[in-house]
Amino acid sequence: MRTLNCSRRAFTLVEILIVVVILGILAAIVVPQFTGATEEARIGAFVSNIKVYADACEYYNAREGRYPVDGSSGAVPAGMETYIDSAEWTSGTPLGGVWDTEYLDLSVTAAVGAHFNGGTNPGDAIMLRVDETFDDGDLSTGLFQKLAGDRYYYILLP
């Protein structure tokens, strides 16, 4: 007579539960780190976009002899259609709010930035981090400034 050696070929419920608990602990450790990465990515995209728009305004100034006119918040400034991607401009900023230009207004000659008119304002803490990428980390001086309660701009010409 032959005896068969039965070997265990399946996981027990306890083993499966242990693996699920370990995966849950690992997920609880990793997920908050990705949340911070998302915020950093949004700030990086905002900085990149505002640099592109500032360069486009400088190019416009070089070709036209003046900076773009003061436009309505969220609307492409007149004459800038060939210098920027209109769809990106009108879709808003990565941090919320809308893109805007200022000309001979808000105590500056020319500026490009974000207007959080009634939208979600990321606040001064986030915008200070943006400012640190440009200059002094002070929203009242330098290249990047808070010009009004809900307006943050890259100064093209003071």
C-alpha positions as CSV (number, residue, x, y, z in Angstrom):
1,M,0.0,0.0,0.0
2,R,1.1,3.4,-0.9
3,T,0.6,6.3,1.4
4,L,0.3,9.7,-0.1
5,N,2.1,12.5,1.5
6,C,-0.3,15.5,1.4
7,S,1.5,18.7,1.2
8,R,-0.1,22.0,2.0
9,R,-0.8,23.8,-1.3
10,A,-2.9,26.8,-0.1
11,F,-2.4,29.7,2.3
12,T,-4.3,29.8,5.5
13,L,-6.6,32.6,6.5
14,V,-4.2,33.8,9.1
15,E,-1.3,34.0,6.6
16,I,-3.5,36.1,4.2
17,L,-4.5,38.4,7.0
18,I,-0.9,39.0,8.1
19,V,0.0,39.9,4.5
20,V,-2.9,42.3,4.3
21,V,-2.0,44.0,7.6
22,I,1.6,44.4,6.4
23,L,0.5,45.9,3.1
24,G,-1.8,48.3,5.0
25,I,1.0,49.5,7.2
26,L,3.3,50.1,4.2
27,A,0.5,52.0,2.4
28,A,0.0,54.2,5.5
29,I,3.7,55.1,5.5
30,V,4.0,55.7,1.8
31,V,0.8,57.6,0.8
32,P,1.4,60.8,2.9
33,Q,4.8,61.2,1.1
34,F,3.1,61.2,-2.3
35,T,0.7,63.9,-1.1
36,G,3.7,66.2,-0.5
37,A,5.1,65.3,-3.9
38,T,1.8,66.4,-5.5
39,E,2.0,69.8,-3.9
40,E,5.7,70.2,-4.9
41,A,4.7,69.3,-8.5
42,R,2.0,71.9,-8.5
43,I,4.4,74.6,-7.2
44,G,7.0,73.6,-9.8
45,A,4.4,73.7,-12.6
46,F,3.3,77.2,-11.4
47,V,6.9,78.5,-11.3
48,S,7.6,77.0,-14.8
49,N,4.4,78.5,-16.3
50,I,5.0,82.0,-14.9
51,K,8.5,82.0,-16.2
52,V,7.2,81.0,-19.7
53,Y,4.6,83.8,-19.5
54,A,7.2,86.3,-18.3
55,D,9.5,85.4,-21.1
56,A,6.6,85.7,-23.6
57,C,5.8,89.2,-22.2
58,E,9.5,90.2,-22.6
59,Y,9.5,88.9,-26.1
60,Y,6.3,90.8,-26.8
61,N,7.9,94.0,-25.4
62,A,11.0,93.5,-27.6
63,R,8.9,93.1,-30.8
64,E,6.1,95.6,-30.0
65,G,8.0,98.2,-28.0
66,R,5.7,97.9,-25.0
67,Y,4.4,95.3,-22.6
68,P,1.0,93.7,-23.0
69,V,-2.0,95.8,-21.9
70,D,-3.7,95.2,-18.6
71,G,-6.2,92.4,-19.5
72,S,-9.1,90.9,-17.7
73,S,-8.2,88.1,-15.3
74,G,-8.3,84.8,-17.0
75,A,-8.5,86.3,-20.5
76,V,-5.6,86.3,-22.9
77,P,-4.2,89.8,-23.1
78,A,-4.8,91.5,-26.5
79,G,-2.0,90.8,-28.9
80,M,-0.5,88.0,-26.9
81,E,-2.3,85.2,-28.8
82,T,0.7,84.5,-31.0
83,Y,3.1,84.5,-28.0
84,I,1.4,82.1,-25.6
85,D,-0.8,79.0,-25.8
86,S,-4.3,80.5,-25.2
87,A,-5.8,77.2,-24.0
88,E,-3.2,76.9,-21.3
89,W,-3.6,80.5,-20.2
90,T,-7.4,80.3,-20.0
91,S,-7.4,77.0,-18.1
92,G,-6.0,78.6,-15.0
93,T,-2.9,78.1,-12.9
94,P,-1.8,74.8,-11.3
95,L,-2.4,76.4,-7.9
96,G,-5.9,77.6,-8.6
97,G,-6.9,81.1,-9.7
98,V,-6.4,82.5,-13.2
99,W,-3.5,84.1,-15.1
100,D,-3.4,87.8,-15.4
101,T,-1.3,90.7,-16.7
102,E,-1.0,94.1,-15.1
103,Y,0.2,97.2,-17.0
104,L,0.5,100.6,-15.2
105,D,-1.7,99.3,-12.4
106,L,-1.2,98.0,-8.8
107,S,2.0,100.2,-8.4
108,V,3.9,98.4,-11.2
109,T,4.6,99.2,-14.8
110,A,4.3,95.6,-16.0
111,A,3.7,92.2,-14.4
112,V,2.3,88.8,-15.1
113,G,0.9,86.5,-12.4
114,A,-2.1,84.9,-10.8
115,H,-5.3,86.4,-9.6
116,F,-7.3,84.2,-7.1
117,N,-10.5,86.2,-7.4
118,G,-12.9,84.3,-5.3
119,G,-11.2,81.0,-6.1
120,T,-9.1,78.8,-3.9
121,N,-6.1,81.0,-2.8
122,P,-3.1,78.8,-1.8
123,G,-2.1,81.5,0.7
124,D,1.1,83.3,1.5
125,A,2.9,80.2,2.8
126,I,2.7,78.5,-0.6
127,M,3.5,81.7,-2.5
128,L,6.5,82.3,-0.2
129,R,7.9,79.0,-1.5
130,V,7.3,80.2,-5.1
131,D,9.0,83.5,-4.2
132,E,12.1,81.6,-2.9
133,T,12.6,80.1,-6.4
134,F,12.8,83.6,-7.9
135,D,14.6,85.7,-5.2
136,D,14.4,86.7,-1.6
137,G,11.5,84.8,-0.1
138,D,9.7,88.1,0.7
139,L,6.4,88.8,-1.0
140,S,6.7,92.5,-0.5
141,T,10.0,92.9,-2.5
142,G,11.9,91.4,-5.4
143,L,10.8,89.8,-8.6
144,F,7.8,88.0,-7.3
145,Q,5.4,90.0,-5.1
146,K,1.9,90.0,-3.6
147,L,0.4,93.1,-5.1
148,A,-3.0,92.8,-3.5
149,G,-4.9,90.5,-1.2
150,D,-5.4,87.8,-3.8
151,R,-2.9,88.7,-6.5
152,Y,0.7,87.4,-6.8
153,Y,2.8,88.6,-9.7
154,Y,6.2,88.3,-11.4
155,I,7.3,91.9,-11.8
156,L,8.5,92.6,-15.4
157,L,9.1,96.3,-14.9
158,P,8.7,98.0,-11.4
